[in-house]
Amino acid sequence: MRDEADGPTGWHLSRFWLALAAVGATAIIITLVLMLADATRERDDTLRLQVRTSDRIILAATFESTMARSEAALGRFVISGDNALGTIYSDNWRRSGLLLDRLSQISRDTTQAAQVDALRNAWTVRGQELADVALRTTYRQNSEALSFYYKIRSSAALGQLTSGIEDFIVHQRNVLGRRGTRVDALVSRANLLTTLVSIAVVLVVTGMGILAFIALRSAQRRALEEERAKALEEAIDSRTAELKATNARLLTEMTTREDAEAKLRQAQKMDAVGQLTGGIAHDFNNMLAVILGGIELAKRRLTDGKESPERHLDSALEGANRAAALTKRLLAFARSEPLLPSAIDPDVLIKGMSDLLDRTLGERVMVRHVFECEGCAIFADRHQLENAILNLAVNARDAVDAKGTGSGTLTIATASIVLADEEITGLAAGRYARIAISDTGIGMDRAVLERVFEPFFTTKSAGDGTGLGLSQVFGFVSQSLGSVTVDSAVGAGTTVSIYLPVHQGRAEAAANTADGEVIAARNGIDILVVEDDRRVLTATMEALRELGHHPIECFGTEGAEAKLKAHPDVALVVSDVLMPGMTGPELIQVFRQTRPELRAIYVTGYAGDAASAADFGDDVVLRKPFTIGALQAAIDTALTDGAPRPLETRAAA
């Protein structure tokens, strides 16, 4: 007699119970997996909260130490009167404010938001106290500044800051401890659920094994189904082949569509550039129409005498002011404004520029990256640094093209190094981030290397380069307290290395003089005006006469010494900076060999001059275009008793 379990009814019954068991086990596994996912998610959320709490503790401690460094620098500034210490005090206090802003931002959704607001109020009061000390020191009231400095050492604002930071950190540490305990509990729960999931999986696998064993026993009964299975398999193979052919057609269509989309995006970019340049040209044409029309109408009114030309001149002046404002916005858009430094990871920055470099350099130049500066942040203007790297990469591409081989390699390498004092000219001992850009181009000989940073010097043919690329890189790096070196040999390629200090640097502060503000003119004085542009020279002479002074014209540097000797009453020299034969600072140095008391104003419109502020010494720097009021303010500053300071840097102290 045949066992019932071996018959069709017994087989189906066994399969039913096994399937039911598999469904139950699967449901249990799914439930456990969901519980495990929930525990893992809760653990991750708690860990993220732990990180936020740690960030608040670190920010609070850094905020406290930065304020301490600022106050210490102020104390040394009060005692020594060294302006460099005053700058350190100002930079550290400003940085403490940035840290407090960040602390307030990440504490907005916590119970300590009000406590951070109290810290900000105390910090503001404390900043006003310290600013009063700094101001007295700046005006050489050292004894009063020192007395006031000692008086505020025990001020209520300082006590509120100290106790507030301490309470904040203690509270955050308690929160951190509680969250650590919570994380441990969640980890234990996750481990338990993982074990249960593993056991359930083993049970399911065991059940599947049993089901497979029973299936083998029923293989003979299903012999008749093999032909049907074979036919089904052939049908599946046929359908699979059709699907493969369809998939190939879809891939081809996808590639074609992507190419069309890329062309469309490029066309849209070019259209956007065309709209931008067209809009700028339209705005400038409108402004030029106002300026030219106003000037022409003013000339007519001066000739026919029908009415005063003042209205038309005012219209032309308004158009010129609008054009100047538009230029300022364009400079801001192009990131040509004064430096805006921030903490930058050079490796991350260069990785982000990969696509831009690839598009700029083309396919014939292979770009290699060597990143060995992970975690070493620098303090510099991000956009200026990107422009510097891009300029150097374009120079390297041109050097590779000039070699005539048709291809080459550009290597961008970063590293964190420790330098001894003056190991690199002009750099103090310390830790620096190095960004080295190397190429396999034609290289440079000694004569070219000696002039490589000279403005307007270029080895490229006319129209292919301005000669400002490396000089602008040099100026930016110097302004960021770093240095640039160039190593090259003919036929062996070139390596340009940028050295920037790690965790150091400062933003350049610029003073703004209101347009049209005219400081009361001094009694008319003799002023020597040295300028190599005839139109600028004429305009400057007329402006000085309008202010009641007695200008003496000198076109270019040739004959300037003779003009100075012929007019011994000259008390001030207004000089352009970049002129043929001799620069403005060089000319003033020659003048001061015989007239050491002579004061000077440098007038310039070249943005790179600000990076070479050491050449200007303590003399005043006046930017083109300037108003008559700004000119008179520069004259008053230059003639003020005591050592004058450049207008561009007066607000930094």
C-alpha positions in Angstrom: 0.0 0.0 0.0 1.5 3.4 -1.1 2.1 6.0 1.7 -0.3 8.9 1.5 2.5 11.4 1.8 3.9 10.0 -1.5 0.7 10.6 -3.4 -0.4 13.8 -5.1 -2.6 14.8 -2.1 0.2 14.2 0.5 2.7 16.2 -1.6 0.4 19.2 -2.0 -0.4 19.1 1.7 3.3 19.0 2.7 4.0 21.8 0.3 1.2 23.9 1.8 2.5 23.6 5.4 6.1 24.3 4.2 4.9 27.3 2.3 2.9 28.5 5.3 6.0 28.1 7.5 8.2 30.0 4.9 5.7 32.9 4.8 5.6 33.0 8.6 9.4 33.0 8.8 9.7 35.6 6.1 7.2 37.8 8.0 9.3 37.4 11.1 12.5 38.3 9.2 10.8 41.4 7.7 9.6 42.5 11.1 13.1 42.0 12.6 14.7 43.8 9.7 12.3 46.8 10.1 13.0 46.9 13.8 16.8 46.7 13.1 16.5 49.5 10.5 14.5 51.6 13.0 17.1 51.0 15.7 19.9 51.8 13.3 18.2 55.0 12.2 17.6 56.1 15.8 21.3 55.3 16.6 22.5 57.3 13.6 20.2 60.2 14.6 21.6 60.1 18.1 25.2 60.0 16.8 24.4 63.1 14.6 23.1 64.9 17.7 26.3 63.9 19.5 28.4 65.4 16.7 26.3 68.6 16.8 26.8 68.7 20.6 30.6 68.2 20.2 30.6 71.0 17.6 28.9 73.3 20.0 31.5 72.5 22.7 34.4 73.0 20.3 32.9 76.3 19.0 32.4 77.6 22.5 35.9 76.7 23.5 37.4 78.2 20.3 35.3 81.3 20.8 36.7 81.7 24.3 40.3 81.2 23.3 40.0 83.5 20.3 38.7 86.3 22.6 41.5 85.6 25.0 44.1 85.9 22.2 42.4 89.1 21.1 42.5 90.7 24.5 46.2 89.5 25.0 47.1 91.2 21.7 45.3 94.3 22.8 47.3 94.4 26.0 50.5 94.1 24.1 49.3 96.8 21.7 48.5 99.2 24.6 52.0 98.6 26.1 54.1 98.7 22.9 52.0 100.8 20.5 52.9 98.4 17.7 50.1 98.7 15.0 50.7 95.0 14.0 49.5 93.9 17.4 46.5 96.2 17.0 45.7 94.3 13.7 46.1 91.0 15.5 43.7 92.1 18.2 41.2 93.3 15.5 41.4 90.1 13.4 41.0 87.8 16.4 38.0 89.8 17.8 36.4 89.8 14.4 37.0 86.0 14.2 35.4 85.5 17.6 32.3 87.3 16.3 32.2 84.8 13.3 32.5 81.9 15.8 29.7 83.3 17.9 27.6 83.6 14.8 28.2 80.0 14.0 27.5 78.9 17.6 24.2 80.9 17.5 23.3 79.2 14.2 23.7 75.6 15.4 22.1 76.4 18.7 18.9 77.9 17.3 16.8 74.8 17.9 18.2 74.0 21.4 17.2 75.1 24.9 20.4 77.1 25.1 19.5 79.6 22.3 18.7 82.3 24.9 22.0 81.6 26.6 23.9 82.2 23.4 21.9 85.4 22.9 23.1 86.5 26.4 26.6 85.7 25.4 26.3 87.9 22.3 25.0 90.8 24.4 28.0 90.4 26.7 30.4 90.0 23.8 29.0 93.3 22.2 29.5 95.2 25.5 33.0 93.7 25.9 33.9 94.6 22.3 32.9 98.2 22.9 35.1 98.3 26.0 38.1 96.9 24.1 37.5 99.1 21.1 37.7 102.2 23.4 41.1 101.0 24.7 42.3 100.4 21.1 41.0 103.8 20.0 42.9 105.5 22.8 46.0 103.6 21.9 45.7 104.5 18.2 45.6 108.1 19.1 48.7 107.7 21.3 46.8 108.1 24.6 48.8 105.2 26.0 48.5 106.1 29.7 44.8 106.5 29.5 44.4 103.4 27.4 46.5 101.3 29.9 44.5 102.6 32.8 41.2 101.9 31.2 42.5 98.5 30.1 43.3 97.5 33.7 39.9 98.9 34.8 37.9 96.7 32.4 39.8 93.5 33.3 37.1 92.8 35.9 34.1 94.2 34.0 30.7 92.7 34.3 30.6 91.8 30.6 33.8 89.7 31.0 32.4 87.9 34.0 29.2 87.2 32.0 31.1 85.9 29.1 33.3 83.6 31.2 30.5 82.2 33.3 28.2 81.9 30.3 30.7 80.0 28.3 31.4 77.7 31.2 27.7 77.0 31.8 27.2 76.4 28.1 30.0 73.9 27.9 29.0 72.1 31.1 25.4 71.7 29.9 26.6 70.5 26.5 28.9 67.9 28.1 26.0 66.6 30.2 23.9 66.3 27.1 26.8 64.6 25.3 27.0 62.0 28.2 23.3 61.3 28.1 23.4 60.8 24.3 26.4 58.5 24.7 24.4 56.3 27.1 21.5 56.3 24.6 23.9 55.3 21.7 25.2 52.4 23.8 21.7 51.1 24.5 20.7 51.5 20.8 23.9 49.6 19.7 23.0 46.7 22.1 19.5 46.6 20.7 20.8 46.6 17.1 23.2 43.7 18.0 20.3 41.7 19.5 18.1 42.3 16.5 21.0 41.3 14.1 21.4 38.0 16.0 17.6 37.3 15.8 17.6 38.1 12.1 20.5 35.7 11.5 18.7 32.9 13.4 15.5 33.5 11.4 17.5 33.4 8.1 19.1 30.0 9.2 15.6 28.6 9.9 14.3 29.8 6.5 17.3 28.3 4.8 16.7 25.0 6.6 13.1 25.0 5.6 14.1 25.6 2.0 16.4 22.7 2.2 13.6 20.5 3.4 11.3 21.7 0.6 14.1 21.0 -1.9 14.4 17.4 -0.6 10.7 16.8 -1.0 10.9 18.3 -4.5 13.5 15.8 -5.5 11.2 12.9 -4.4 8.5 14.3 -6.6 10.8 14.7 -9.7 9.6 11.5 -11.3 6.0 12.6 -11.0 6.8 15.7 -12.9 8.6 14.0 -15.8 5.7 14.8 -18.1 6.1 18.5 -17.3 9.7 18.6 -18.5 8.7 19.0 -22.1 6.5 21.8 -21.3 9.3 23.4 -19.2 11.7 22.9 -22.1 9.3 24.6 -24.5 8.8 27.4 -22.0 12.6 27.8 -21.7 12.9 28.1 -25.5 10.2 30.7 -25.4 12.0 32.6 -22.7 15.3 32.5 -24.6 13.5 33.9 -27.7 11.9 36.6 -25.6 15.3 37.4 -23.9 16.9 37.9 -27.3 14.2 40.3 -28.3 14.6 42.2 -25.1 18.4 42.5 -25.7 17.8 43.9 -29.1 15.3 46.3 -27.7 17.7 47.3 -24.9 20.5 48.0 -27.5 18.2 50.2 -29.5 17.2 52.1 -26.3 20.9 52.6 -25.3 21.6 54.0 -28.8 18.6 56.4 -28.5 19.8 57.4 -25.0 23.3 58.2 -26.3 21.9 60.3 -29.1 19.5 62.1 -26.7 22.4 62.9 -24.3 24.5 64.3 -27.1 21.6 66.5 -28.2 21.0 67.6 -24.6 24.7 68.5 -24.2 24.6 70.5 -27.4 21.4 72.2 -26.2 23.0 73.1 -22.8 26.1 74.5 -24.6 23.8 76.6 -26.9 21.9 77.8 -23.8 25.2 78.8 -22.1 26.3 80.7 -25.1 22.9 82.4 -25.4 23.2 83.4 -21.7 26.6 84.8 -22.3 25.3 86.7 -25.3 22.3 88.1 -23.3 24.7 89.1 -20.5 27.2 90.9 -22.8 24.3 92.4 -24.8 22.7 93.7 -21.6 25.9 95.2 -20.4 26.5 96.8 -23.8 23.0 98.2 -23.9 23.3 99.7 -20.4 26.7 101.2 -21.2 25.4 102.6 -24.5 22.5 104.3 -22.6 24.9 105.8 -20.1 27.3 106.9 -22.8 24.4 108.5 -24.7 23.5 110.5 -21.5 27.1 111.5 -21.0 27.9 112.5 -24.6 24.5 114.2 -25.0 24.9 116.2 -21.8 28.5 117.3 -22.7 27.5 118.3 -26.3 24.4 120.3 -25.0 26.6 121.9 -22.4 29.1 123.0 -25.1 26.3 124.4 -27.2 24.9 126.4 -24.2 28.3 127.7 -23.4 28.5 129.0 -27.0 25.1 130.4 -27.6 24.5 131.6 -24.0 20.8 130.8 -24.0 20.8 129.1 -20.7 23.2 127.7 -18.0 25.0 124.5 -19.0 24.9 123.3 -15.5 21.7 121.1 -16.0 23.4 119.2 -18.9 26.6 118.8 -17.0 24.7 117.4 -14.1 23.0 114.9 -16.5 26.4 113.9 -17.9 27.8 113.5 -14.3 24.8 111.3 -13.3 25.4 109.1 -16.4 29.1 108.8 -15.4 28.2 107.9 -11.8 25.8 105.2 -13.1 28.5 103.8 -15.3 30.9 103.7 -12.4 28.3 101.9 -10.3 27.7 99.4 -13.0 31.5 98.8 -13.3 31.6 98.2 -9.5 28.8 95.6 -9.8 30.6 93.9 -12.7 33.8 93.7 -10.6 31.8 92.2 -7.7 30.4 89.7 -10.2 33.9 88.9 -11.5 35.3 88.7 -7.9 37.7 91.6 -8.5 36.8 93.3 -5.3 39.0 93.2 -2.2 39.8 89.8 -0.8 37.1 87.9 1.1 39.1 85.2 2.9 37.6 82.0 4.3 38.8 78.6 5.5 39.6 76.4 2.5 40.6 72.8 2.1 42.9 73.0 -1.0 42.3 69.3 -1.9 38.5 69.9 -1.9 38.9 73.1 -3.9 41.0 71.5 -6.6 38.8 68.5 -6.9 35.9 70.8 -7.4 37.8 72.5 -10.3 38.4 69.3 -12.2 35.7 69.7 -14.7 36.6 73.4 -15.3 40.3 72.5 -15.8 39.4 69.6 -18.2 37.2 71.9 -20.3 39.8 74.7 -20.3 42.9 72.6 -21.1 41.3 70.4 -23.7 41.9 66.7 -24.5 45.5 67.0 -25.5 46.7 67.8 -22.0 46.4 65.0 -19.4 45.8 66.3 -15.9 47.2 64.4 -12.9 46.3 65.1 -9.3 48.4 64.3 -6.2 46.5 65.1 -3.0 48.6 65.0 0.2 47.2 68.0 2.1 44.0 66.4 3.6 42.7 68.4 6.5 45.2 71.3 6.3 42.9 74.3 5.8 44.2 77.6 4.6 42.7 81.1 5.1 42.4 82.8 1.7 39.9 84.2 -0.9 38.4 81.1 -2.6 37.7 82.8 -6.0 41.1 84.5 -6.2 42.8 81.1 -5.4 40.7 79.4 -8.1 41.6 82.1 -10.6 45.3 81.8 -9.7 45.3 78.0 -10.2 43.3 78.4 -13.5 45.8 81.0 -14.8 48.8 78.8 -14.0 47.1 75.8 -15.7 46.4 77.9 -18.8 50.1 79.0 -18.9 51.1 75.3 -18.5 48.8 74.4 -21.4 50.4 77.1 -23.6 53.9 75.8 -22.7 52.9 72.3 -23.7 51.4 73.5 -27.0 54.6 75.5 -27.7 56.7 72.3 -27.4 55.1 71.0 -30.6 54.6 67.4 -29.4 50.8 67.7 -29.6 50.2 66.5 -26.1 51.6 66.8 -22.5 50.9 66.3 -18.9 49.8 68.8 -16.2 50.3 67.7 -12.6 48.6 69.5 -9.7 50.0 68.4 -6.3 49.2 69.5 -2.8 51.2 68.9 0.3 51.5 70.0 3.9 55.1 71.1 4.8 57.0 72.7 7.6 59.4 75.5 6.6 62.3 76.9 8.5 62.7 80.7 8.8 63.4 82.2 5.3 63.7 78.7 3.8 61.4 80.2 1.2 62.2 83.9 0.7 59.9 86.1 2.8 58.2 83.3 4.7 58.6 82.9 8.5 59.0 79.5 10.1 55.8 77.5 10.3 53.5 75.0 8.6 52.4 75.8 5.1 50.1 74.3 2.4 51.9 73.9 -1.0 50.0 73.8 -4.3 52.4 72.9 -7.1 51.5 73.0 -10.8 53.9 71.2 -13.1 54.0 70.8 -16.8 56.0 69.0 -19.5 56.3 72.1 -21.7 59.2 74.0 -23.2 60.4 75.5 -19.9 62.1 78.9 -19.3 65.6 80.2 -19.4 67.3 82.3 -16.7 66.5 85.6 -18.4 62.8 84.8 -18.5 62.7 83.5 -15.0 64.2 86.8 -13.7 61.2 88.7 -15.2 58.5 86.2 -14.8 56.5 88.2 -12.2 57.0 91.5 -13.9 53.7 93.1 -14.8 53.0 93.2 -18.6 56.0 91.0 -19.4 55.1 88.1 -21.6 56.9 85.7 -24.0 53.7 85.2 -26.0 53.0 86.8 -29.4 51.0 90.0 -29.6 47.4 89.5 -28.8 47.9 86.1 -27.1 48.7 87.4 -23.6 48.7 90.5 -21.4 51.6 89.6 -19.1 49.4 90.1 -16.1 48.7 86.5 -15.2 51.7 85.6 -13.0 52.0 89.1 -11.5 48.4 88.9 -10.4 49.0 85.4 -8.9 52.1 86.9 -7.1 50.1 89.8 -5.8 47.2 87.7 -4.5 49.5 85.2 -2.8 51.6 88.0 -1.2 48.4 89.7 0.0 47.4 86.3 1.6 50.8 86.2 3.5 52.2 83.5 1.3 54.8 83.2 -1.5 55.3 81.9 -5.0 58.3 80.1 -6.5 59.1 79.0 -10.1 61.4 76.2 -11.0 62.1 75.7 -14.7 64.7 74.6 -17.2 64.6 74.8 -21.0 63.1 71.7 -22.4 62.4 70.2 -19.0 59.1 71.9 -18.1 58.1 74.3 -15.3 56.8 73.9 -11.7 55.0 76.9 -10.1 54.5 76.4 -6.3 52.2 78.4 -4.2 52.9 78.5 -0.4 50.0 79.6 1.9 50.1 79.5 5.7 47.9 76.9 7.4 45.3 78.4 9.7 46.6 81.9 9.1 45.7 84.9 7.0 43.6 88.1 7.1 41.1 89.9 5.0 42.1 93.2 3.5 40.0 96.0 5.0 39.3 98.9 2.7 38.2 102.3 3.7 35.4 104.0 1.9 35.4 107.7 1.3 32.0 109.1 0.3 31.9 110.5 -3.2 31.4 114.3 -3.2 32.7 114.8 0.4 35.0 117.7 0.2 37.3 118.3 3.2 38.0 121.9 3.9 40.9 122.9 1.6 44.2 124.0 3.1 45.7 127.2 2.0 46.9 126.9 -1.6 50.2 124.9 -1.8 52.7 124.1 -4.6 52.0 120.5 -5.8 54.1 118.7 -8.5 51.9 116.5 -10.7 53.7 113.6 -12.5 51.5 111.7 -15.0 52.2 110.0 -18.3 48.6 110.3 -19.6 48.0 113.8 -21.0 44.2 113.7 -20.4 44.6 112.5 -16.8 47.3 115.1 -16.2 45.1 117.9 -17.5 42.1 116.8 -15.4 44.3 116.5 -12.2 45.8 119.9 -12.8 42.3 121.5 -13.2 41.0 119.7 -10.1 43.9 121.0 -8.0 43.4 124.5 -9.3 39.7 124.2 -8.4 40.7 123.3 -4.8 42.9 126.5 -4.6 46.3 124.8 -5.0 49.1 125.7 -7.3 49.9 122.6 -9.5 53.1 122.2 -11.5 52.8 120.1 -14.6 55.3 117.2 -15.3 54.5 114.9 -18.3 56.2 111.6 -17.5 59.2 111.0 -15.2 61.7 112.6 -17.6 62.7 116.1 -16.3 60.8 115.5 -13.0 63.9 116.1 -10.9 64.6 119.4 -12.8 61.0 120.5 -12.1 61.4 119.8 -8.4 64.7 121.8 -8.2 63.1 124.7 -10.1 60.3 124.9 -7.6 61.7 124.6 -4.0 58.4 125.4 -2.4 56.8 122.1 -3.6 55.5 120.4 -0.5 53.6 117.5 -2.1 54.0 115.3 -5.2 51.0 113.6 -6.9 52.4 110.8 -9.0 51.1 108.0 -11.2 52.5 104.5 -10.2 53.2 102.7 -13.5 55.1 105.0 -16.0 57.7 104.4 -18.6 61.3 104.5 -17.4 60.6 104.7 -13.7 57.7 103.9 -11.4 56.1 106.3 -9.0 57.7 104.8 -5.8 61.1 104.8 -7.5 60.7 108.5 -8.4 59.7 109.5 -4.9 62.7 107.6 -3.5 65.0 109.7 -5.8 63.2 112.9 -4.7 63.7 112.1 -1.0 67.4 111.7 -1.3 67.5 115.5 -1.4 64.1 116.3 0.0 63.4 113.7 2.8 60.4 115.7 4.2 58.6 115.6 0.8 55.1 114.1 1.0 53.5 112.0 -1.8 50.2 110.8 -3.2 50.2 107.8 -5.6 47.3 107.8 -8.1 46.6 104.5 -9.7 43.9 102.5 -11.4 45.7 99.2 -11.6 44.2 96.7 -9.1 47.4 94.8 -8.6 49.1 97.8 -7.0 47.3 97.1 -3.7 49.1 93.8 -3.5 52.4 95.7 -3.5 51.5 98.1 -0.7 55.0 97.7 0.8 56.3 99.8 -2.2 54.1 102.7 -1.2 55.4 102.8 2.4 53.4 105.2 4.5 52.3 107.4 1.6 48.7 107.9 0.5 47.2 105.8 -2.3 44.3 107.3 -4.3 42.3 105.1 -6.7 41.2 106.1 -10.2 38.6 107.4 -11.0 38.4 109.8 -8.1 36.3 112.8 -7.2 37.6 116.3 -6.3 36.5 115.6 -2.7 38.5 112.4 -2.6 41.5 114.3 -4.0 41.3 116.9 -1.3 40.9 114.2 1.4 44.1 112.6 0.1 45.9 115.9 0.2 44.8 116.6 3.8 45.8 113.1 4.8 49.2 113.4 3.2 49.9 116.7 4.8 48.7 115.8 8.3 51.4 116.0 11.0 53.0 112.6 11.8 53.6 109.6 9.6 50.8 109.5 7.0 49.1 106.2 6.1 47.5 105.0 2.8 43.8 105.8 2.4 43.3 102.3 1.3 44.4 100.8 4.7 43.3 103.5 7.2 40.3 101.5 8.4 42.3 98.3 9.1 43.7 99.4 12.4 
